[in-house]
Amino acid sequence: MHKKYRVTLTSEERLQLETLLGKGKTAARKLARARILLKADATPPGPAWTDEQIAQALDVGLVTVYRVRQTFVEYGFEAVLTPGHKGRPRPRKIDGDQEAHLIALTCSKPPPGRKRWTLRLLADKLVELGQAPKVSPETVRQVLKKTS
């Protein structure tokens, strides 16, 4: 069967994983991923096990094995072993100037017929004032939570 994500470890990477497993003093998730990479290695010293064999031997899910392979191929060796976001960080939806306008708007009097500002009203008013092309109430909530 042809694998979409084929793991090929260099000798240095293999040595680093074996050293990591030999110490045994690290997070269980990291150790499991190291074991998955070693079993999935398709180079001559590696066993090149199938996903099913790895999942059964290491008592992990098939999806876990698949994602470890995918992360290794797409983002590299270090990305598999370090937790966190793998892709590019998302750009901020509201910058500092827009945040300042939002806070000033929140502190101002609410529109006529309203007792207080709602998140939806604040988001709509920011768009109406031309501060942002579009803003969701959730973005407004997160900004206000961060600043309060």
Secondary structure, DSSP 8 states (H G I E B T S, - for coil): ---SS-----HHHHHHHHHHHHH--S-HHHHHHHHHHHHH--STTS----HHHHHHHHT--HHHHHHHHHHHHHH-HHHHHS-S--S-----SS-HHHHHHHHHHHHS---TT-SS--HHHHHHHHHHTTS-S---HHHHHHHHHHH-
